[in-house]
Amino acid sequence: MLKLKTKLGLGIATFSLLSSIGITPAIATTSTTVPVDATPSARLAGTNRVDTALKVATHAFKGQKPRVMYLASSDDRHLVDATTAGKLADGPVLYAPNSPDAAARLTAAIVSNPIFSGVEQVTAIGGTASVHEATLDTVAKALKASQTGRLAGADRYATAEAIATHVLAQAKAGNPAYKNLFDKNGRLRTVYLANGSDAHLVDSMVAGTLGDGPTLLTRPDGTLSEVARQLLAQAKPVQVTGLGGAQALPEATLQAAAAVGSANASRLGGVNRFATAASIAKHYTQIHGAASEVYVAGGAATADAIIAGQLKHGPILLVKPGGETPIETASVLRDFAKNSGKHLMIYGIGGQASLPEAQLRQAAQPDGANGKAKEKPKAGASGSSGGSGSSGGSSSSGSSSSSGSSGGGFGGSSSSSGGSGSNPAPAPQLPNQVATPNSATLTPSNRKVDITVKIGANLSENARVGAVTLDGQDATDKLQVMPKAGQKGVFTVAYDSGTPAGSYRVTFEAANAKPITVLIIVQNKHTTPPVLLGAAAGGGASVPNTEGQQVIAKFDTSSANWRHIIEELKRSHNNNSYTPSFADFQINITNVDIPNDLYPDVSGPVSIDPSNGTISTDMSGNANANGKKFRVSFRVKGKNGYTNSEYNTDLEVTITAP
């Protein structure tokens, strides 16, 4: 629901609402040569996904003064909220990190942007686990916004429903940003339906540009919540349009949803993510007419494609980083270039880590990129707003797929050089960048390091931060990487109390050199973690090999360090009465000398009872394991990931005969 809080002491207005999601392994696609002249292109990108969202929002609301701003989580676990928020057309959608330092940097960037100077209300998307209340209040206070609000539900499905209900309420109230939702008879044109599981995020992530209806999510079992069914029954849309193929959204589910709303059923899907995006792009022109802009994102750059949903002058297409332009993408670009004349502009979304320059050039000139036609010099950029049109339905089958997360990058205009002959001139070989040091370890006593980036013997003056990752996930709001004042090519990497320990990879990019990645290891561990004791009598580190659940280890819950864990979890959940549960811990069992064929006998499931600090697992009773050893270790998780302190105490346990 949307809850509005006013600094003027007004009452609380509540609305109940709606939204959608999806991700699947990518299916290979072929490429083709398409006769199309080079189209002017540029890039909307920042140093990370948060900054890229700012660039995208600034472009989306260029020349406007929106009164509302929406904040969605930048965390991969909550990207689904931003997916369905793409239907919110009356204000920018920004990624909001919850780290205090990262939130402060975002706030400073927002306040310095004149486009956001008229914002009167800041609304969070999702619950407080997605966007912290402190983050919401900080941004609102900096903007001097008189109201804050939240569009949220008990889960992703309810949050999507909250967004959908809000969108419909705004359209009925005459908000011009939602003028395309109803046809001339006053009937809702479309409700989009997508599988709400993480496995199918790709099916709905490029649908935000479709401005003729909200998106609802189905549960993994293919059902709709009662709220979603009521919304469909009351809205009675002309169309219920499924996103993705029949594997992602079964035909029976689509037909049942359409029947609830007394609507026609249609589908926008393809054999993979590229074909699904192409199908959605074609449908865009049926709604809005010829596009003046096309937005291109890397096929694995989920966060970039999602945040581009707020761009309304054209659809989003996907390309394969490191590969040729997919045939489906190239075909749509050919048609758009033909129908838009000289007024089509292609914008790459995200930096070179997620959308390499070569792929953006291919999108602007598929023939030249594939080496089969002349590549002409690019024309100057121009663009006009796309018009509105009547609702239409498109139908296709197949399943779409996606994986991966967004990497950041730096902005800049892209261009292609002129060439003649049957093949384009080969791209020049870029020199390597060198980073010194190329790896570093940060500890509580040494929290920062300077990284010098060079091209050959010279400082790389135009080097910028391309991506920061931890365990393969975007971590730009966790680790600080900032240019050093007055020293081009030198960056300071530092961490604070909110930085999780782990191995970070920081990529530096330069327009005239190859990217370089530096390994940064953050050690933020307690020097005296709580003692992990053996569970046998007298604290012996052994366990009887009796089939079934057995206690294998326990913590000294009377120790100050155990109490410190509990206090840290309470702070993480912002609740002094919080009672830790099994979900707050990660327990690992690793092999010491157990043969591989016996190792599974003691590898799970593992549980911990925080009330008494005991750790248990299922034993097999296999006599061949008697006398063997395994090791138990643990980490503590907070509400938003692992806590600041990464405990790594462990215990070697011997399996004994019962």
ZIURRA-V287984 format. One record per residue. RES is the residue in one letter. SS is DSSP state (2 for helix, 1 for strand, 0 for the rest). PSI is psi in whole degrees, -180 to 180 (none if undefined). Layout:
res=RES ss=SS psi=PSI
res=RES ss=SS psi=PSI
//
This chain:
res=M ss=0 psi=159
res=L ss=1 psi=121
res=K ss=1 psi=123
res=L ss=1 psi=133
res=K ss=1 psi=131
res=T ss=1 psi=139
res=K ss=0 psi=-9
res=L ss=0 psi=3
res=G ss=0 psi=19
res=L ss=0 psi=168
res=G ss=0 psi=175
res=I ss=0 psi=124
res=A ss=0 psi=138
res=T ss=1 psi=134
res=F ss=1 psi=144
res=S ss=0 psi=147
res=L ss=0 psi=-159
res=L ss=1 psi=163
res=S ss=0 psi=-170
res=S ss=0 psi=174
res=I ss=0 psi=-180
res=G ss=0 psi=157
res=I ss=0 psi=137
res=T ss=1 psi=156
res=P ss=0 psi=141
res=A ss=0 psi=140
res=I ss=0 psi=136
res=A ss=0 psi=147
res=T ss=0 psi=152
res=T ss=0 psi=168
res=S ss=1 psi=162
res=T ss=0 psi=164
res=T ss=0 psi=126
res=V ss=0 psi=124
res=P ss=0 psi=95
res=V ss=0 psi=137
res=D ss=0 psi=158
res=A ss=0 psi=136
res=T ss=0 psi=138
res=P ss=0 psi=143
res=S ss=1 psi=159
res=A ss=1 psi=-180
res=R ss=1 psi=135
res=L ss=1 psi=103
res=A ss=0 psi=155
res=G ss=0 psi=-167
res=T ss=0 psi=-13
res=N ss=0 psi=179
res=R ss=2 psi=-31
res=V ss=2 psi=-45
res=D ss=2 psi=-37
res=T ss=2 psi=-41
res=A ss=2 psi=-37
res=L ss=2 psi=-44
res=K ss=2 psi=-42
res=V ss=2 psi=-46
res=A ss=2 psi=-39
res=T ss=2 psi=-41
res=H ss=2 psi=-40
res=A ss=2 psi=-34
res=F ss=0 psi=28
res=K ss=0 psi=130
res=G ss=0 psi=5
res=Q ss=0 psi=168
res=K ss=0 psi=78
res=P ss=0 psi=145
res=R ss=0 psi=-18
res=V ss=1 psi=144
res=M ss=1 psi=139
res=Y ss=1 psi=138
res=L ss=1 psi=123
res=A ss=1 psi=154
res=S ss=1 psi=140
res=S ss=0 psi=-2
res=D ss=0 psi=137
res=D ss=2 psi=-32
res=R ss=2 psi=-19
res=H ss=2 psi=16
res=L ss=2 psi=-25
res=V ss=2 psi=-34
res=D ss=2 psi=-41
res=A ss=2 psi=-29
res=T ss=2 psi=-50
res=T ss=2 psi=-22
res=A ss=2 psi=-11
res=G ss=0 psi=-19
res=K ss=0 psi=-6
res=L ss=0 psi=104
res=A ss=0 psi=-5
res=D ss=0 psi=4
res=G ss=1 psi=160
res=P ss=1 psi=149
res=V ss=1 psi=121
res=L ss=1 psi=150
res=Y ss=1 psi=130
res=A ss=1 psi=111
res=P ss=0 psi=151
res=N ss=0 psi=-10
res=S ss=0 psi=131
res=P ss=2 psi=-42
res=D ss=2 psi=-45
res=A ss=2 psi=-38
res=A ss=2 psi=-36
res=A ss=2 psi=-39
res=R ss=2 psi=-40
res=L ss=2 psi=-46
res=T ss=2 psi=-43
res=A ss=2 psi=-40
res=A ss=2 psi=-38
res=I ss=2 psi=-48
res=V ss=2 psi=-33
res=S ss=0 psi=-5
res=N ss=0 psi=114
res=P ss=2 psi=-23
res=I ss=2 psi=-30
res=F ss=2 psi=7
res=S ss=0 psi=-18
res=G ss=0 psi=8
res=V ss=0 psi=126
res=E ss=0 psi=-18
res=Q ss=1 psi=134
res=V ss=1 psi=123
res=T ss=1 psi=128
res=A ss=1 psi=146
res=I ss=1 psi=122
res=G ss=0 psi=173
res=G ss=0 psi=-175
res=T ss=0 psi=-16
res=A ss=0 psi=-27
res=S ss=0 psi=-54
res=V ss=0 psi=113
res=H ss=0 psi=147
res=E ss=2 psi=-35
res=A ss=2 psi=-39
res=T ss=2 psi=-45
res=L ss=2 psi=-48
res=D ss=2 psi=-37
res=T ss=2 psi=-47
res=V ss=2 psi=-45
res=A ss=2 psi=-43
res=K ss=2 psi=-42
res=A ss=2 psi=-35
res=L ss=2 psi=-4
res=K ss=0 psi=35
res=A ss=0 psi=137
res=S ss=0 psi=-15
res=Q ss=1 psi=147
res=T ss=1 psi=156
res=G ss=1 psi=176
res=R ss=1 psi=129
res=L ss=1 psi=106
res=A ss=0 psi=159
res=G ss=0 psi=-174
res=A ss=0 psi=-24
res=D ss=0 psi=-176
res=R ss=2 psi=-33
res=Y ss=2 psi=-43
res=A ss=2 psi=-34
res=T ss=2 psi=-42
res=A ss=2 psi=-40
res=E ss=2 psi=-36
res=A ss=2 psi=-43
res=I ss=2 psi=-44
res=A ss=2 psi=-44
res=T ss=2 psi=-39
res=H ss=2 psi=-44
res=V ss=2 psi=-45
res=L ss=2 psi=-39
res=A ss=2 psi=-41
res=Q ss=2 psi=-40
res=A ss=2 psi=-43
res=K ss=2 psi=-29
res=A ss=0 psi=-3
res=G ss=0 psi=16
res=N ss=0 psi=119
res=P ss=2 psi=-20
res=A ss=2 psi=-18
res=Y ss=2 psi=29
res=K ss=0 psi=-21
res=N ss=0 psi=1
res=L ss=0 psi=-33
res=F ss=1 psi=144
res=D ss=0 psi=-177
res=K ss=0 psi=-16
res=N ss=0 psi=4
res=G ss=0 psi=17
res=R ss=0 psi=139
res=L ss=1 psi=129
res=R ss=0 psi=-51
res=T ss=1 psi=146
res=V ss=1 psi=126
res=Y ss=1 psi=143
res=L ss=1 psi=129
res=A ss=1 psi=153
res=N ss=1 psi=128
res=G ss=0 psi=4
res=S ss=0 psi=156
res=D ss=2 psi=-25
res=A ss=2 psi=-10
res=H ss=2 psi=27
res=L ss=2 psi=-36
res=V ss=2 psi=-29
res=D ss=2 psi=-30
res=S ss=2 psi=-6
res=M ss=2 psi=-20
res=V ss=0 psi=10
res=A ss=0 psi=-1
res=G ss=0 psi=-27
res=T ss=0 psi=-14
res=L ss=0 psi=110
res=G ss=0 psi=22
res=D ss=0 psi=13
res=G ss=0 psi=157
res=P ss=0 psi=174
res=T ss=1 psi=134
res=L ss=1 psi=153
res=L ss=1 psi=138
res=T ss=1 psi=152
res=R ss=0 psi=165
res=P ss=0 psi=-28
res=D ss=0 psi=6
res=G ss=0 psi=5
res=T ss=0 psi=162
res=L ss=0 psi=148
res=S ss=0 psi=165
res=E ss=2 psi=-35
res=V ss=2 psi=-43
res=A ss=2 psi=-40
res=R ss=2 psi=-40
res=Q ss=2 psi=-39
res=L ss=2 psi=-45
res=L ss=2 psi=-42
res=A ss=2 psi=-38
res=Q ss=2 psi=-38
res=A ss=2 psi=-33
res=K ss=0 psi=63
res=P ss=0 psi=158
res=V ss=0 psi=-41
res=Q ss=1 psi=144
res=V ss=1 psi=115
res=T ss=1 psi=120
res=G ss=1 psi=143
res=L ss=1 psi=122
res=G ss=0 psi=170
res=G ss=0 psi=-177
res=A ss=0 psi=-24
res=Q ss=0 psi=-40
res=A ss=0 psi=-42
res=L ss=0 psi=97
res=P ss=0 psi=146
res=E ss=2 psi=-36
res=A ss=2 psi=-38
res=T ss=2 psi=-45
res=L ss=2 psi=-47
res=Q ss=2 psi=-38
res=A ss=2 psi=-41
res=A ss=2 psi=-42
res=A ss=2 psi=-38
res=A ss=2 psi=-37
res=V ss=2 psi=-40
res=G ss=0 psi=8
res=S ss=0 psi=44
res=A ss=0 psi=165
res=N ss=1 psi=152
res=A ss=1 psi=136
res=S ss=1 psi=173
res=R ss=1 psi=140
res=L ss=1 psi=104
res=G ss=0 psi=174
res=G ss=0 psi=-176
res=V ss=0 psi=-12
res=N ss=0 psi=-178
res=R ss=2 psi=-34
res=F ss=2 psi=-42
res=A ss=2 psi=-37
res=T ss=2 psi=-45
res=A ss=2 psi=-39
res=A ss=2 psi=-40
res=S ss=2 psi=-42
res=I ss=2 psi=-38
res=A ss=2 psi=-42
res=K ss=2 psi=-38
res=H ss=2 psi=-32
res=Y ss=2 psi=-44
res=T ss=2 psi=-26
res=Q ss=2 psi=-29
res=I ss=2 psi=-47
res=H ss=2 psi=-4
res=G ss=0 psi=-168
res=A ss=0 psi=137
res=A ss=0 psi=142
res=S ss=0 psi=-18
res=E ss=1 psi=152
res=V ss=1 psi=137
res=Y ss=1 psi=127
res=V ss=1 psi=129
res=A ss=1 psi=155
res=G ss=1 psi=142
res=G ss=0 psi=-21
res=A ss=0 psi=-1
res=A ss=0 psi=69
res=T ss=2 psi=-48
res=A ss=2 psi=-37
res=D ss=2 psi=-46
res=A ss=2 psi=-39
res=I ss=2 psi=-48
res=I ss=2 psi=-22
res=A ss=2 psi=-8
res=G ss=2 psi=-21
res=Q ss=2 psi=-7
res=L ss=0 psi=121
res=K ss=0 psi=4
res=H ss=0 psi=8
res=G ss=0 psi=175
res=P ss=0 psi=176
res=I ss=1 psi=132
res=L ss=1 psi=156
res=L ss=1 psi=144
res=V ss=1 psi=167
res=K ss=0 psi=111
res=P ss=0 psi=128
res=G ss=0 psi=1
res=G ss=0 psi=179
res=E ss=0 psi=160
res=T ss=0 psi=126
res=P ss=1 psi=147
res=I ss=2 psi=-39
res=E ss=2 psi=-41
res=T ss=2 psi=-47
res=A ss=2 psi=-39
res=S ss=2 psi=-43
res=V ss=2 psi=-41
res=L ss=2 psi=-39
res=R ss=2 psi=-47
res=D ss=2 psi=-41
res=F ss=2 psi=-43
res=A ss=2 psi=-40
res=K ss=2 psi=-43
res=N ss=2 psi=-23
res=S ss=2 psi=-3
res=G ss=0 psi=-130
res=K ss=0 psi=10
res=H ss=0 psi=12
res=L ss=0 psi=135
res=M ss=1 psi=131
res=I ss=1 psi=130
res=Y ss=1 psi=124
res=G ss=1 psi=137
res=I ss=1 psi=120
res=G ss=0 psi=165
res=G ss=0 psi=-176
res=Q ss=0 psi=-18
res=A ss=0 psi=-33
res=S ss=0 psi=-26
res=L ss=0 psi=89
res=P ss=0 psi=151
res=E ss=2 psi=-36
res=A ss=2 psi=-37
res=Q ss=2 psi=-34
res=L ss=2 psi=-39
res=R ss=2 psi=-40
res=Q ss=2 psi=-40
res=A ss=2 psi=-37
res=A ss=2 psi=-24
res=Q ss=0 psi=79
res=P ss=2 psi=-41
res=D ss=2 psi=-50
res=G ss=2 psi=-37
res=A ss=2 psi=-35
res=N ss=2 psi=0
res=G ss=0 psi=30
res=K ss=0 psi=-2
res=A ss=0 psi=167
res=K ss=0 psi=143
res=E ss=0 psi=119
res=K ss=0 psi=154
res=P ss=0 psi=147
res=K ss=0 psi=145
res=A ss=0 psi=170
res=G ss=0 psi=160
res=A ss=0 psi=141
res=S ss=0 psi=158
res=G ss=0 psi=142
res=S ss=0 psi=160
res=S ss=0 psi=140
res=G ss=0 psi=150
res=G ss=0 psi=177
res=S ss=0 psi=159
res=G ss=0 psi=-175
res=S ss=0 psi=162
res=S ss=0 psi=147
res=G ss=0 psi=161
res=G ss=0 psi=146
res=S ss=0 psi=145
res=S ss=0 psi=132
res=S ss=0 psi=168
res=S ss=0 psi=177
res=G ss=0 psi=172
res=S ss=0 psi=142
res=S ss=0 psi=162
res=S ss=0 psi=160
res=S ss=1 psi=158
res=S ss=0 psi=170
res=G ss=0 psi=173
res=S ss=0 psi=172
res=S ss=0 psi=142
res=G ss=0 psi=153
res=G ss=0 psi=-175
res=G ss=0 psi=-179
res=F ss=0 psi=153
res=G ss=0 psi=178
res=G ss=0 psi=159
res=S ss=0 psi=140
res=S ss=0 psi=148
res=S ss=0 psi=157
res=S ss=0 psi=145
res=S ss=0 psi=156
res=G ss=0 psi=158
res=G ss=0 psi=166
res=S ss=0 psi=168
res=G ss=0 psi=-178
res=S ss=0 psi=-20
res=N ss=0 psi=145
res=P ss=0 psi=160
res=A ss=0 psi=139
res=P ss=0 psi=144
res=A ss=0 psi=140
res=P ss=0 psi=145
res=Q ss=0 psi=122
res=L ss=0 psi=141
res=P ss=1 psi=160
res=N ss=0 psi=148
res=Q ss=1 psi=151
res=V ss=1 psi=129
res=A ss=1 psi=133
res=T ss=1 psi=121
res=P ss=0 psi=162
res=N ss=0 psi=-1
res=S ss=1 psi=154
res=A ss=1 psi=153
res=T ss=1 psi=125
res=L ss=1 psi=136
res=T ss=1 psi=170
res=P ss=0 psi=-26
res=S ss=0 psi=-7
res=N ss=1 psi=83
res=R ss=0 psi=-4
res=K ss=1 psi=160
res=V ss=1 psi=146
res=D ss=1 psi=130
res=I ss=1 psi=125
res=T ss=1 psi=125
res=V ss=1 psi=125
res=K ss=1 psi=155
res=I ss=1 psi=109
res=G ss=0 psi=-128
res=A ss=0 psi=-3
res=N ss=1 psi=147
res=L ss=1 psi=140
res=S ss=0 psi=92
res=E ss=0 psi=-25
res=N ss=0 psi=17
res=A ss=0 psi=142
res=R ss=1 psi=167
res=V ss=1 psi=124
res=G ss=1 psi=-47
res=A ss=1 psi=150
res=V ss=1 psi=120
res=T ss=1 psi=154
res=L ss=1 psi=119
res=D ss=0 psi=38
res=G ss=0 psi=0
res=Q ss=1 psi=151
res=D ss=1 psi=133
res=A ss=0 psi=28
res=T ss=0 psi=-22
res=D ss=0 psi=8
res=K ss=0 psi=-42
res=L ss=0 psi=132
res=Q ss=1 psi=124
res=V ss=1 psi=108
res=M ss=1 psi=142
res=P ss=1 psi=141
res=K ss=0 psi=129
res=A ss=0 psi=127
res=G ss=0 psi=4
res=Q ss=0 psi=92
res=K ss=0 psi=138
res=G ss=0 psi=2
res=V ss=1 psi=131
res=F ss=1 psi=141
res=T ss=1 psi=123
res=V ss=1 psi=126
res=A ss=1 psi=160
res=Y ss=0 psi=158
res=D ss=0 psi=-169
res=S ss=0 psi=-16
res=G ss=0 psi=6
res=T ss=0 psi=121
res=P ss=0 psi=149
res=A ss=0 psi=156
res=G ss=1 psi=-177
res=S ss=1 psi=110
res=Y ss=1 psi=148
res=R ss=1 psi=120
res=V ss=1 psi=121
res=T ss=1 psi=129
res=F ss=1 psi=136
res=E ss=1 psi=155
res=A ss=1 psi=143
res=A ss=0 psi=-25
res=N ss=0 psi=26
res=A ss=1 psi=163
res=K ss=1 psi=149
res=P ss=1 psi=154
res=I ss=1 psi=137
res=T ss=1 psi=134
res=V ss=1 psi=137
res=L ss=1 psi=124
res=I ss=1 psi=116
res=I ss=1 psi=121
res=V ss=1 psi=120
res=Q ss=0 psi=113
res=N ss=0 psi=55
res=K ss=0 psi=150
res=H ss=0 psi=138
res=T ss=0 psi=-22
res=T ss=0 psi=77
res=P ss=0 psi=162
res=P ss=0 psi=144
res=V ss=0 psi=132
res=L ss=1 psi=116
res=L ss=1 psi=155
res=G ss=1 psi=152
res=A ss=0 psi=-10
res=A ss=0 psi=168
res=A ss=2 psi=134
res=G ss=2 psi=13
res=G ss=2 psi=17
res=G ss=0 psi=140
res=A ss=0 psi=70
res=S ss=1 psi=161
res=V ss=1 psi=134
res=P ss=1 psi=139
res=N ss=0 psi=63
res=T ss=0 psi=131
res=E ss=0 psi=136
res=G ss=1 psi=-176
res=Q ss=1 psi=128
res=Q ss=1 psi=143
res=V ss=1 psi=125
res=I ss=1 psi=-20
res=A ss=1 psi=166
res=K ss=1 psi=156
res=F ss=1 psi=153
res=D ss=0 psi=91
res=T ss=0 psi=-8
res=S ss=0 psi=-8
res=S ss=0 psi=155
res=A ss=2 psi=-32
res=N ss=2 psi=-34
res=W ss=2 psi=-42
res=R ss=2 psi=-33
res=H ss=2 psi=-39
res=I ss=2 psi=-47
res=I ss=2 psi=-42
res=E ss=2 psi=-38
res=E ss=2 psi=-38
res=L ss=2 psi=-37
res=K ss=2 psi=-40
res=R ss=2 psi=-40
res=S ss=2 psi=-38
res=H ss=0 psi=1
res=N ss=0 psi=44
res=N ss=0 psi=108
res=N ss=0 psi=-14
res=S ss=0 psi=7
res=Y ss=0 psi=135
res=T ss=0 psi=116
res=P ss=0 psi=148
res=S ss=0 psi=177
res=F ss=2 psi=-34
res=A ss=2 psi=-14
res=D ss=2 psi=-2
res=F ss=1 psi=148
res=Q ss=1 psi=116
res=I ss=1 psi=128
res=N ss=1 psi=139
res=I ss=1 psi=124
res=T ss=1 psi=153
res=N ss=1 psi=140
res=V ss=0 psi=-63
res=D ss=0 psi=21
res=I ss=0 psi=129
res=P ss=0 psi=151
res=N ss=2 psi=-35
res=D ss=2 psi=-13
res=L ss=2 psi=-18
res=Y ss=2 psi=-41
res=P ss=2 psi=-18
res=D ss=2 psi=-19
res=V ss=2 psi=27
res=S ss=0 psi=7
res=G ss=0 psi=175
res=P ss=0 psi=149
res=V ss=1 psi=141
res=S ss=1 psi=158
res=I ss=1 psi=139
res=D ss=1 psi=100
res=P ss=0 psi=-20
res=S ss=0 psi=-29
res=N ss=0 psi=2
res=G ss=0 psi=17
res=T ss=1 psi=144
res=I ss=1 psi=133
res=S ss=1 psi=157
res=T ss=1 psi=167
res=D ss=1 psi=130
res=M ss=1 psi=153
res=S ss=0 psi=-24
res=G ss=0 psi=6
res=N ss=0 psi=116
res=A ss=2 psi=-24
res=N ss=2 psi=-17
res=A ss=2 psi=-10
res=N ss=0 psi=135
res=G ss=0 psi=-8
res=K ss=0 psi=167
res=K ss=1 psi=152
res=F ss=1 psi=167
res=R ss=1 psi=138
res=V ss=1 psi=130
res=S ss=1 psi=169
res=F ss=1 psi=159
res=R ss=1 psi=155
res=V ss=1 psi=132
res=K ss=1 psi=143
res=G ss=1 psi=-168
res=K ss=0 psi=-34
res=N ss=0 psi=38
res=G ss=1 psi=-169
res=Y ss=1 psi=147
res=T ss=0 psi=169
res=N ss=0 psi=-32
res=S ss=0 psi=122
res=E ss=0 psi=98
res=Y ss=0 psi=135
res=N ss=0 psi=26
res=T ss=0 psi=148
res=D ss=1 psi=173
res=L ss=1 psi=134
res=E ss=1 psi=125
res=V ss=1 psi=135
res=T ss=1 psi=135
res=I ss=1 psi=126
res=T ss=1 psi=159
res=A ss=0 psi=145
res=P ss=0 psi=none
//
